[in-house]
Amino acid sequence: MYDRALKTMRQYHRLSQAEMADQIGISRSYLNEIERDKKEPSLDILRRYAERFEVPLSSLMLFAERSNELRFDKARIFVADKVLKMLEWIAEDEDLEVGKETSR
């Protein structure tokens, strides 16, 4: 679920993969692999995202894939999915608003 969360954060801030990769000090191809769920981001990469977007690292950890307690895992996944859907909706809504402004 990190793939979706990190990509949504980047898109929300209207950054290209190249810009984001440059800002956190990784290659664009590595970032692409993270966003396509081909590679798991390290704790250091998550820390860089947290610093770049000024959010607590613990907020990003919400999207961790595994938990030892199944009940918690299901709840975490449910909440994380809802948060992502809300952020994706906000980003889409802002894209529509920007489109309206440029067509005027």
RABELTA-V296605 format. One record per helix or strand of 2 or more residues. SS is the DSSP state (A for helix, B for strand). FROM is the first residue (numbers start at 1). LEN is the number of residues. If there is no record, write none. Layout:
BEGIN
ss,from,len
SS,FROM,LEN
SS,FROM,LEN
END
This chain:
BEGIN
ss,from,len
A,2,11
A,17,8
A,28,8
A,43,11
A,57,5
A,70,33
END
